[in-house]
Structure formats: C-alpha cells, structure tokens
Amino acid sequence: MQFTKLAIVAFLAGVGLAAPAEAGLSKRARESVHLVDCGTYQVADYYADDTQDGKFPGDNNECVSNGGFHEGSSTSCKFGSGVTFSWFLSSGARSAAQATQVGTGSNGFHNFNCFRDDNHVLYTDGHGNACKSIYVCFDA
C-alpha cells in the first residue's frame, strides 16, 4: 500500500515537472535564402529568420548573382560572411506557379528546397529599386 502511494506521488510529481518544460518549447525560426530581382541586378539574400524578410538583410547576408538566376543549371554566390550558397533551378522555373518547388540549394551547412515566390517586394535598395523575391529557398 505504501509503495502504491509513493508511486502515485512520484507519477504526479513527474507530470507536474514535465508540463513547464513542454510549455517552454518554441519553434525554431525558419532559415531562408531569397533570390531577388532588384531591376538592374539580382542578389541572393540570406535570412536566419524568414519572418524578417521585409527588410534589407545586411551586407554580410547579401551576395550579387553575377549573370542572374540560370534555369536548368547550377549557380552560386559568396556572401560577405564567406559562406557560399549554391542552387539549381529547373528549366521553366520562372514561369512555374507560385509555391511550386523549382529547385534545391545548399550553403555547406544545410540543404534547401527552392520554390517560386510571388514577386513581393522585400525592400527598396538605396537607389530606389524595388527588390522583389522571385524564388525562396527554405532549409530542408
């Protein structure tokens, strides 16, 4: 009988201790790379937290894509941080429907799945160019 009472108390204490830990769990921010068209040039913009994608990510988190975004082949660029992001876009990616997976990418740390984005303006650069997200790659 004494053992049963002790087991019940231990069980209830365990449940009480587990609840705060579970309540403290939070979802990890979603990492992303946006392939962006600023009109006269194209860039890749890295966001450690994709909810921050409405503003310029900072010089170390942006790299110019010389030659643009090539469909049907691999392209890469090196960020100011020294990290290189490489991606592959399938042929016809630009004409794909919004949210369709059109490619893959990697930054050497994570793999990414790339999707056709909706051309929303991420930010306006210092020259007044509206920089629009053409593709978005999320960590896989």
Accessible surface in RSA format (square Angstrom, percent):
REM  Atomic radii and reference values for relative SASA: ProtOr
REM  Chains: A
REM  Algorithm: Lee & Richards
REM  Probe-radius: 1.40
REM  Slices: 20
REM RES _ NUM      All-atoms   Total-Side   Main-Chain    Non-polar    All polar
REM                ABS   REL    ABS   REL    ABS   REL    ABS   REL    ABS   REL
RES MET A   1   173.07  89.6 129.90  86.0  43.17 102.8 107.52  91.4  65.55  86.8
RES GLN A   2   131.98  73.8 127.67  93.3   4.32  10.3  56.77 120.8  75.21  57.0
RES PHE A   3   161.48  80.8 155.77  96.5   5.71  14.9 158.79  96.3   2.69   7.7
RES THR A   4    73.80  52.5  71.80  72.8   2.00   4.8  47.68  64.0  26.12  39.5
RES LYS A   5   112.39  54.8 110.46  67.8   1.93   4.6  61.86  55.7  50.54  53.8
RES LEU A   6   115.05  64.1 113.22  81.0   1.83   4.6 113.70  79.9   1.35   3.6
RES ALA A   7    46.37  42.6  33.60  51.9  12.76  29.0  41.77  58.8   4.60  12.2
RES ILE A   8    93.37  53.1  91.79  68.4   1.58   3.8  93.37  67.2   0.00   0.0
RES VAL A   9    94.52  62.2  93.05  84.2   1.47   3.5  94.04  81.7   0.48   1.3
RES ALA A  10    66.02  60.7  50.98  78.7  15.05  34.2  57.78  81.4   8.24  21.8
RES PHE A  11   135.91  68.0 125.84  77.9  10.06  26.2 134.59  81.6   1.32   3.8
RES LEU A  12   108.87  60.6 100.97  72.2   7.90  19.9 101.25  71.1   7.62  20.5
RES ALA A  13    52.79  48.5  39.98  61.7  12.81  29.1  51.47  72.5   1.31   3.5
RES GLY A  14    34.85  43.0   0.00   N/A  34.85  43.0  30.32  83.2   4.53  10.2
RES VAL A  15    78.35  51.6  74.46  67.4   3.89   9.4  76.86  66.8   1.49   4.1
RES GLY A  16    43.83  54.1   0.00   N/A  43.83  54.1  34.81  95.5   9.02  20.2
RES LEU A  17   140.97  78.5 129.75  92.8  11.22  28.2 130.25  91.5  10.73  28.9
RES ALA A  18    46.39  42.7  38.35  59.2   8.05  18.3  46.05  64.9   0.34   0.9
RES ALA A  19    55.59  51.1  48.38  74.7   7.21  16.4  52.57  74.0   3.02   8.0
RES PRO A  20    88.08  64.2  72.72  66.3  15.36  55.8  79.83  65.9   8.26  51.3
RES ALA A  21    70.37  64.7  52.16  80.5  18.21  41.4  64.74  91.2   5.63  14.9
RES GLU A  22   117.30  67.3 106.18  80.3  11.12  26.5  37.66  72.8  79.63  65.0
RES ALA A  23    88.52  81.4  50.31  77.6  38.22  86.9  63.39  89.3  25.13  66.6
RES GLY A  24    62.65  77.3   0.00   N/A  62.65  77.3  36.99 101.5  25.66  57.5
RES LEU A  25   142.47  79.3 119.90  85.8  22.57  56.7 121.98  85.7  20.48  55.1
RES SER A  26   104.94  88.7  70.84  94.5  34.10  78.6  47.06 100.2  57.88  81.1
RES LYS A  27   193.37  94.3 156.95  96.3  36.42  86.7 112.24 101.0  81.13  86.4
RES ARG A  28   165.82  69.6 144.35  73.6  21.47  51.1  86.51 118.2  79.31  48.1
RES ALA A  29    44.89  41.3  26.94  41.6  17.95  40.8  37.24  52.4   7.65  20.3
RES ARG A  30   119.64  50.2 113.54  57.9   6.10  14.5  38.67  52.9  80.97  49.1
RES GLU A  31    14.12   8.1  14.12  10.7   0.00   0.0   4.74   9.2   9.38   7.7
RES SER A  32     0.00   0.0   0.00   0.0   0.00   0.0   0.00   0.0   0.00   0.0
RES VAL A  33     0.91   0.6   0.91   0.8   0.00   0.0   0.91   0.8   0.00   0.0
RES HIS A  34     2.60   1.4   2.60   1.8   0.00   0.0   2.60   2.7   0.00   0.0
RES LEU A  35     0.00   0.0   0.00   0.0   0.00   0.0   0.00   0.0   0.00   0.0
RES VAL A  36     0.00   0.0   0.00   0.0   0.00   0.0   0.00   0.0   0.00   0.0
RES ASP A  37    30.93  21.7  28.94  28.8   1.99   4.7   5.06  11.9  25.86  25.8
RES CYS A  38     0.55   0.4   0.00   0.0   0.55   1.3   0.10   0.2   0.45   0.5
RES GLY A  39    67.14  82.8   0.00   N/A  67.14  82.8  35.02  96.1  32.12  71.9
RES THR A  40   117.85  83.8  80.99  82.1  36.86  87.9  80.19 107.7  37.66  56.9
RES TYR A  41    69.09  32.3  58.00  33.0  11.10  28.9  57.05  42.9  12.04  14.8
RES GLN A  42    34.83  19.5  31.63  23.1   3.19   7.6  11.55  24.6  23.27  17.7
RES VAL A  43     0.15   0.1   0.15   0.1   0.00   0.0   0.15   0.1   0.00   0.0
RES ALA A  44     0.00   0.0   0.00   0.0   0.00   0.0   0.00   0.0   0.00   0.0
RES ASP A  45     0.00   0.0   0.00   0.0   0.00   0.0   0.00   0.0   0.00   0.0
RES TYR A  46    50.25  23.5  49.52  28.2   0.73   1.9  32.76  24.6  17.49  21.6
RES TYR A  47     9.48   4.4   6.12   3.5   3.36   8.7   9.48   7.1   0.00   0.0
RES ALA A  48    67.73  62.3  53.94  83.2  13.79  31.4  54.20  76.3  13.54  35.9
RES ASP A  49    44.39  31.1  42.45  42.3   1.94   4.6  14.54  34.2  29.85  29.8
RES ASP A  50    27.02  18.9  25.20  25.1   1.82   4.3   4.07   9.6  22.95  22.9
RES THR A  51   114.48  81.4  82.15  83.3  32.34  77.1  84.54 113.6  29.94  45.3
RES GLN A  52    80.93  45.3  77.34  56.5   3.59   8.5  29.15  62.0  51.78  39.3
RES ASP A  53    28.04  19.6  28.04  27.9   0.00   0.0   0.09   0.2  27.95  27.9
RES GLY A  54    58.05  71.6   0.00   N/A  58.05  71.6  31.59  86.7  26.46  59.3
RES LYS A  55   118.73  57.9 116.63  71.6   2.10   5.0  73.55  66.2  45.19  48.1
RES PHE A  56    88.21  44.1  71.46  44.3  16.74  43.6  71.46  43.3  16.74  47.9
RES PRO A  57    22.56  16.4   0.85   0.8  21.71  78.9   9.51   7.8  13.06  81.2
RES GLY A  58    25.96  32.0   0.00   N/A  25.96  32.0  25.87  71.0   0.09   0.2
RES ASP A  59   115.17  80.7 101.69 101.2  13.47  31.9  33.89  79.8  81.28  81.1
RES ASN A  60    91.02  62.8  87.78  84.8   3.24   7.8  15.32  36.9  75.69  73.2
RES ASN A  61    50.75  35.0  50.68  49.0   0.07   0.2   0.06   0.1  50.70  49.0
RES GLU A  62    34.63  19.9  25.25  19.1   9.38  22.3   3.23   6.3  31.40  25.6
RES CYS A  63     7.37   5.6   2.21   2.5   5.16  12.1   7.37  18.7   0.00   0.0
RES VAL A  64    81.95  53.9  70.17  63.5  11.78  28.4  70.17  61.0  11.78  32.0
RES SER A  65     4.29   3.6   0.00   0.0   4.29   9.9   0.34   0.7   3.95   5.5
RES ASN A  66   130.86  90.2 107.82 104.2  23.04  55.5  37.74  90.8  93.12  90.0
RES GLY A  67    65.96  81.3   0.00   N/A  65.96  81.3  37.42 102.7  28.55  63.9
RES GLY A  68    11.65  14.4   0.00   N/A  11.65  14.4   8.81  24.2   2.84   6.4
RES PHE A  69    24.82  12.4   3.60   2.2  21.22  55.2   3.81   2.3  21.00  60.1
RES HIS A  70    82.42  45.0  78.77  54.7   3.65   9.3  48.37  49.9  34.05  39.6
RES GLU A  71    67.60  38.8  40.42  30.6  27.18  64.7  17.92  34.7  49.68  40.6
RES GLY A  72    36.54  45.1   0.00   N/A  36.54  45.1   8.83  24.2  27.71  62.1
RES SER A  73    49.58  41.9  45.27  60.4   4.32   9.9  40.91  87.1   8.67  12.1
RES SER A  74    87.10  73.6  61.43  82.0  25.67  59.1  35.96  76.6  51.14  71.6
RES THR A  75    17.49  12.4   9.55   9.7   7.94  18.9  17.31  23.3   0.18   0.3
RES SER A  76    59.06  49.9  37.71  50.3  21.36  49.2   5.50  11.7  53.56  75.0
RES CYS A  77    12.68   9.6   4.34   4.8   8.34  19.6  12.68  32.1   0.00   0.0
RES LYS A  78   141.10  68.8 118.80  72.9  22.30  53.1  61.26  55.1  79.84  85.0
RES PHE A  79    12.18   6.1   8.02   5.0   4.16  10.8   8.24   5.0   3.94  11.3
RES GLY A  80    57.29  70.7   0.00   N/A  57.29  70.7  27.91  76.6  29.38  65.8
RES SER A  81    70.34  59.4  32.46  43.3  37.88  87.3  35.62  75.9  34.72  48.6
RES GLY A  82    40.69  50.2   0.00   N/A  40.69  50.2  23.27  63.9  17.42  39.0
RES VAL A  83    42.40  27.9  37.52  34.0   4.88  11.8  42.40  36.8   0.00   0.0
RES THR A  84    58.35  41.5  48.46  49.1   9.89  23.6  34.23  46.0  24.12  36.5
RES PHE A  85     0.25   0.1   0.25   0.2   0.00   0.0   0.25   0.2   0.00   0.0
RES SER A  86    48.14  40.7  46.86  62.5   1.29   3.0  28.38  60.4  19.76  27.7
RES TRP A  87     4.17   1.7   0.00   0.0   4.17   9.8   3.81   2.0   0.36   0.6
RES PHE A  88    83.69  41.9  83.06  51.4   0.63   1.6  83.06  50.4   0.63   1.8
RES LEU A  89     0.00   0.0   0.00   0.0   0.00   0.0   0.00   0.0   0.00   0.0
RES SER A  90    45.07  38.1  44.39  59.2   0.68   1.6  34.64  73.8  10.44  14.6
RES SER A  91    93.19  78.7  69.21  92.4  23.98  55.2  44.23  94.2  48.96  68.6
RES GLY A  92    37.98  46.8   0.00   N/A  37.98  46.8  29.24  80.2   8.74  19.6
RES ALA A  93     1.00   0.9   0.00   0.0   1.00   2.3   1.00   1.4   0.00   0.0
RES ARG A  94   101.69  42.7  96.20  49.0   5.49  13.1  41.37  56.5  60.32  36.6
RES SER A  95   102.65  86.7  66.23  88.4  36.42  83.9  55.73 118.7  46.91  65.7
RES ALA A  96    29.29  26.9  10.72  16.5  18.58  42.3  20.90  29.4   8.40  22.2
RES ALA A  97    73.29  67.4  55.70  86.0  17.59  40.0  66.98  94.3   6.31  16.7
RES GLN A  98   116.16  65.0  94.41  69.0  21.75  51.8  25.37  54.0  90.79  68.9
RES ALA A  99    73.03  67.2  52.88  81.6  20.15  45.8  58.39  82.2  14.65  38.8
RES THR A 100    59.04  42.0  51.91  52.6   7.13  17.0  46.02  61.8  13.03  19.7
RES GLN A 101    89.92  50.3  66.64  48.7  23.28  55.4  22.61  48.1  67.31  51.1
RES VAL A 102     6.08   4.0   2.87   2.6   3.21   7.7   6.08   5.3   0.00   0.0
RES GLY A 103    10.08  12.4   0.00   N/A  10.08  12.4   8.44  23.2   1.63   3.7
RES THR A 104    68.70  48.9  68.27  69.2   0.43   1.0  46.82  62.9  21.87  33.1
RES GLY A 105     8.76  10.8   0.00   N/A   8.76  10.8   5.49  15.1   3.27   7.3
RES SER A 106    39.23  33.2  37.29  49.8   1.95   4.5  24.67  52.5  14.56  20.4
RES ASN A 107    14.17   9.8   9.59   9.3   4.58  11.0   2.43   5.8  11.75  11.4
RES GLY A 108    74.29  91.6   0.00   N/A  74.29  91.6  38.98 107.0  35.31  79.1
RES PHE A 109   151.07  75.6 117.10  72.5  33.96  88.4 123.62  74.9  27.45  78.6
RES HIS A 110    80.81  44.2  72.48  50.4   8.32  21.3  45.01  46.4  35.80  41.7
RES ASN A 111   103.00  71.0  97.23  94.0   5.77  13.9  19.63  47.3  83.37  80.6
RES PHE A 112     1.80   0.9   0.00   0.0   1.80   4.7   0.00   0.0   1.80   5.2
RES ASN A 113    48.91  33.7  48.91  47.3   0.00   0.0   1.47   3.5  47.44  45.9
RES CYS A 114     0.00   0.0   0.00   0.0   0.00   0.0   0.00   0.0   0.00   0.0
RES PHE A 115    49.72  24.9  49.72  30.8   0.00   0.0  49.72  30.1   0.00   0.0
RES ARG A 116    24.06  10.1  23.13  11.8   0.93   2.2   2.61   3.6  21.45  13.0
RES ASP A 117    18.65  13.1  15.83  15.8   2.82   6.7   0.86   2.0  17.79  17.7
RES ASP A 118    68.93  48.3  43.75  43.5  25.18  59.6  15.36  36.2  53.57  53.4
RES ASN A 119    61.42  42.4  53.57  51.8   7.85  18.9  11.94  28.7  49.48  47.8
RES HIS A 120    65.77  35.9  56.64  39.4   9.13  23.3  62.38  64.3   3.39   3.9
RES VAL A 121    74.99  49.3  52.56  47.6  22.44  54.1  52.56  45.7  22.44  60.9
RES LEU A 122     2.24   1.2   0.00   0.0   2.24   5.6   0.16   0.1   2.08   5.6
RES TYR A 123    18.70   8.7   9.92   5.6   8.78  22.9  18.50  13.9   0.20   0.2
RES THR A 124    85.94  61.1  59.04  59.9  26.90  64.1  36.13  48.5  49.81  75.3
RES ASP A 125    23.18  16.2  10.70  10.6  12.48  29.5  16.78  39.5   6.40   6.4
RES GLY A 126    86.34 106.5   0.00   N/A  86.34 106.5  42.68 117.1  43.66  97.8
RES HIS A 127   161.64  88.3 126.74  88.1  34.90  89.3  83.94  86.5  77.70  90.4
RES GLY A 128    57.04  70.3   0.00   N/A  57.04  70.3  28.65  78.6  28.39  63.6
RES ASN A 129    36.46  25.1  32.52  31.4   3.94   9.5   4.70  11.3  31.76  30.7
RES ALA A 130    43.73  40.2  32.63  50.4  11.10  25.2  32.63  46.0  11.10  29.4
RES CYS A 131     0.00   0.0   0.00   0.0   0.00   0.0   0.00   0.0   0.00   0.0
RES LYS A 132    88.61  43.2  88.61  54.4   0.00   0.0  31.51  28.4  57.10  60.8
RES SER A 133     0.00   0.0   0.00   0.0   0.00   0.0   0.00   0.0   0.00   0.0
RES ILE A 134     3.31   1.9   3.31   2.5   0.00   0.0   3.31   2.4   0.00   0.0
RES TYR A 135     2.44   1.1   2.44   1.4   0.00   0.0   0.55   0.4   1.88   2.3
RES VAL A 136    10.10   6.6  10.10   9.1   0.00   0.0  10.10   8.8   0.00   0.0
RES CYS A 137     0.00   0.0   0.00   0.0   0.00   0.0   0.00   0.0   0.00   0.0
RES PHE A 138    34.97  17.5  34.61  21.4   0.36   0.9  34.61  21.0   0.36   1.0
RES ASP A 139    14.10   9.9   4.17   4.2   9.93  23.5   0.67   1.6  13.44  13.4
RES ALA A 140    90.17  82.9  24.33  37.5  65.84 149.8  56.01  78.9  34.17  90.5
END  Absolute sums over single chains surface
CHAIN  1 A     8178.9       6119.3       2059.6       4975.5       3203.4
END  Absolute sums over all chains
TOTAL          8178.9       6119.3       2059.6       4975.5       3203.4
